[in-house]
Amino acid sequence: MQRKKHKIGIWAVIAGLIALSFSTSACTSTAPAPIVYGHAPAPILTPGPAPATAAIDFSTPSFDEFTAPRVAYDRPPSECVPFARTISGVAIWGDAVTWWAQAEGRYPRSSRPAEGSVLVLRGWQDDKRGHVAVVKAMLNSRVIRVDHANWLHGGEVSLDVPVIDVSPANDWTQVRVWHVPGMHWGGRIYESHGFIHPIGFSSPAASGPQRVG
């Protein structure tokens, strides 16, 4: 009887060791434990893939026969500032290079374009000059069309001009502008402050990242 109890004890120890070995191997698993904090799902312990940004595509036409970029020679000549002010309703005066700073506290500003917003370029020709254009249409996250004046330095008004975001992060900090006379993308990259949105605008500025400087 004593020997039978002894055998039972040995088998109990062996069974315990086996169970312990399985338990230890489970603790070394790299899979996240099914933990629930309150009623929320368990946190993801490994970082997911980085959010994809839209590819830069220079080959796809950004217009059709009805929206072809053109110079409106039938319109009176204008500088870029009064033209943008009249079309957008953003009531800012002064050189284009001052618009971004002047808009602070007066108009929503963001790095996301929207129809009717004003694209503000900086360092146009040199750091003392700028340019403003009004967003007419949004084609995708990389391409918009704008109306603007005096881009070709003759006071002309240009309509439905494609602008493409070439910034690595797809945040509109760098753009290229369609060259209307040559009907191709301009080779120069321009730095951008971002977009000024009219007051009362249903605003991506409210949800998009704010950029200053």
C-alpha positions as CSV (number, residue, x, y, z in Angstrom):
1,M,0.0,0.0,0.0
2,Q,2.8,2.3,0.9
3,R,4.6,1.5,-2.3
4,K,1.4,2.3,-4.3
5,K,1.1,5.7,-2.7
6,H,4.7,6.4,-3.4
7,K,4.2,5.6,-7.1
8,I,1.1,7.9,-7.2
9,G,3.2,10.7,-5.6
10,I,5.9,10.2,-8.3
11,W,3.4,10.4,-11.1
12,A,1.9,13.5,-9.5
13,V,5.3,15.2,-9.5
14,I,6.0,14.3,-13.1
15,A,2.5,15.6,-14.2
16,G,3.2,18.8,-12.3
17,L,6.6,19.2,-14.1
18,I,5.0,18.7,-17.5
19,A,2.3,21.2,-16.7
20,L,4.9,23.7,-15.5
21,S,6.9,23.2,-18.7
22,F,3.8,24.0,-20.8
23,S,3.1,27.1,-18.7
24,T,6.6,28.4,-19.0
25,S,6.6,28.0,-22.8
26,A,3.4,29.9,-23.0
27,C,4.9,32.9,-21.1
28,T,7.6,33.2,-23.7
29,S,5.1,33.5,-26.5
30,T,5.4,36.7,-28.6
31,A,1.7,36.8,-29.2
32,P,-0.1,39.6,-27.2
33,A,-2.1,38.3,-24.3
34,P,-5.9,38.6,-24.6
35,I,-6.1,41.4,-21.9
36,V,-9.2,43.6,-21.8
37,Y,-9.0,47.0,-20.1
38,G,-12.5,47.7,-18.9
39,H,-14.7,46.9,-21.9
40,A,-12.1,48.0,-24.5
41,P,-10.2,45.6,-26.7
42,A,-6.6,44.8,-25.7
43,P,-4.1,47.3,-27.0
44,I,-2.0,46.4,-30.1
45,L,1.4,45.8,-28.8
46,T,3.3,45.9,-32.1
47,P,3.1,49.0,-34.4
48,G,1.1,48.6,-37.5
49,P,2.1,49.6,-41.0
50,A,2.7,53.4,-41.6
51,P,-0.3,55.1,-43.2
52,A,0.1,55.1,-46.9
53,T,0.5,58.4,-48.7
54,A,-0.8,59.0,-52.2
55,A,1.7,58.4,-55.0
56,I,2.9,61.3,-57.1
57,D,1.6,60.8,-60.6
58,F,2.7,63.2,-63.3
59,S,1.2,61.1,-66.2
60,T,-2.5,61.2,-65.5
61,P,-4.2,64.3,-67.1
62,S,-5.5,66.7,-64.5
63,F,-8.1,68.2,-66.8
64,D,-10.5,67.6,-69.7
65,E,-11.7,69.7,-72.6
66,F,-14.0,71.6,-70.3
67,T,-11.4,72.3,-67.6
68,A,-8.3,72.8,-69.7
69,P,-5.8,75.2,-68.1
70,R,-5.9,78.5,-69.9
71,V,-5.1,82.2,-69.7
72,A,-8.3,84.3,-69.7
73,Y,-7.1,87.2,-71.9
74,D,-10.6,88.7,-71.9
75,R,-10.3,89.5,-68.2
76,P,-8.7,92.7,-66.9
77,P,-5.1,92.3,-65.7
78,S,-4.6,91.9,-62.0
79,E,-2.0,91.1,-59.3
80,C,-2.4,87.9,-57.4
81,V,-3.5,89.5,-54.2
82,P,-6.6,91.5,-55.3
83,F,-7.6,88.6,-57.5
84,A,-7.4,86.1,-54.7
85,R,-9.2,88.5,-52.3
86,T,-12.1,89.0,-54.7
87,I,-12.6,85.4,-55.6
88,S,-12.1,83.9,-52.1
89,G,-13.6,86.6,-49.9
90,V,-10.5,86.4,-47.6
91,A,-10.2,90.1,-46.8
92,I,-6.5,90.4,-46.4
93,W,-4.5,93.3,-48.0
94,G,-0.8,93.7,-48.4
95,D,1.9,91.7,-50.2
96,A,1.2,88.0,-50.7
97,V,4.3,87.2,-48.6
98,T,2.5,88.6,-45.6
99,W,-0.8,86.7,-46.0
100,W,0.0,83.7,-43.9
101,A,1.0,85.7,-40.9
102,Q,-1.9,88.2,-41.3
103,A,-4.4,85.3,-41.4
104,E,-3.3,84.1,-37.9
105,G,-6.3,84.5,-35.5
106,R,-8.5,85.9,-38.3
107,Y,-9.0,82.9,-40.6
108,P,-8.6,79.1,-40.3
109,R,-5.3,77.9,-41.6
110,S,-4.4,74.3,-42.4
111,S,-2.3,72.0,-44.5
112,R,-5.4,70.5,-46.2
113,P,-6.8,72.1,-49.4
114,A,-10.5,72.8,-49.8
115,E,-12.5,74.4,-52.6
116,G,-12.5,78.2,-52.0
117,S,-9.4,78.2,-49.8
118,V,-6.3,80.2,-50.6
119,L,-3.0,78.5,-51.3
120,V,-0.1,80.5,-50.0
121,L,3.3,80.0,-51.6
122,R,6.4,81.4,-50.0
123,G,9.8,82.2,-51.3
124,W,8.4,82.9,-54.8
125,Q,11.5,84.1,-56.7
126,D,13.1,85.2,-53.3
127,D,12.2,85.1,-49.6
128,K,10.7,88.6,-49.8
129,R,8.0,87.6,-52.3
130,G,5.0,85.2,-52.2
131,H,2.0,84.2,-54.3
132,V,-1.6,83.4,-53.5
133,A,-4.0,81.3,-55.6
134,V,-7.6,80.2,-55.0
135,V,-8.5,76.5,-55.0
136,K,-11.1,75.9,-57.6
137,A,-11.4,72.1,-57.5
138,M,-9.8,69.1,-55.6
139,L,-9.0,66.2,-57.8
140,N,-7.4,63.9,-55.2
141,S,-5.1,64.1,-52.2
142,R,-2.2,65.2,-54.4
143,V,-3.7,67.4,-57.1
144,I,-5.9,70.5,-57.1
145,R,-6.8,73.1,-59.7
146,V,-6.5,76.8,-58.9
147,D,-7.4,80.2,-60.4
148,H,-4.8,82.9,-60.0
149,A,-3.3,86.0,-61.4
150,N,0.1,87.3,-62.5
151,W,1.8,83.9,-62.4
152,L,3.4,84.6,-65.7
153,H,4.3,88.2,-64.6
154,G,2.1,89.9,-67.1
155,G,-1.0,90.5,-65.0
156,E,-2.8,87.7,-66.7
157,V,-5.5,85.7,-65.1
158,S,-5.0,81.9,-65.4
159,L,-7.9,79.5,-64.8
160,D,-8.1,75.8,-63.9
161,V,-4.4,75.5,-63.4
162,P,-3.3,72.1,-61.9
163,V,-1.1,72.2,-58.8
164,I,0.5,68.9,-57.6
165,D,1.7,68.2,-54.0
166,V,5.2,66.7,-54.3
167,S,6.1,66.7,-50.6
168,P,7.2,63.3,-49.3
169,A,4.6,63.4,-46.5
170,N,1.7,64.4,-48.8
171,D,1.3,67.5,-46.6
172,W,1.3,70.2,-49.3
173,T,4.6,71.8,-48.1
174,Q,6.1,71.5,-51.6
175,V,4.2,71.9,-54.9
176,R,4.7,72.1,-58.6
177,V,2.5,74.2,-60.8
178,W,1.3,73.5,-64.4
179,H,2.9,75.7,-67.0
180,V,0.0,76.8,-69.2
181,P,1.9,78.1,-72.2
182,G,3.9,74.9,-72.6
183,M,1.1,72.6,-71.3
184,H,3.3,70.6,-69.0
185,W,4.3,70.5,-65.3
186,G,6.6,73.2,-64.3
187,G,10.0,72.0,-63.3
188,R,10.4,74.2,-60.2
189,I,9.4,73.1,-56.7
190,Y,7.7,75.9,-54.6
191,E,7.5,75.9,-50.9
192,S,4.0,76.3,-49.4
193,H,2.7,77.7,-46.1
194,G,-0.6,76.0,-46.5
195,F,-4.2,77.0,-47.0
196,I,-6.2,79.9,-45.6
197,H,-9.9,79.1,-45.4
198,P,-12.7,81.7,-45.5
199,I,-14.6,82.3,-42.3
200,G,-17.6,80.1,-41.9
201,F,-16.0,77.5,-44.2
202,S,-16.8,73.9,-43.5
203,S,-13.3,73.4,-42.7
204,P,-10.7,70.7,-43.0
205,A,-8.8,73.3,-41.0
206,A,-10.8,72.3,-38.0
207,S,-9.8,68.7,-38.3
208,G,-6.5,69.0,-40.2
209,P,-3.2,69.8,-38.7
210,Q,-2.5,73.4,-38.1
211,R,0.8,74.8,-39.4
212,V,2.5,78.0,-38.4
213,G,5.6,79.5,-40.0
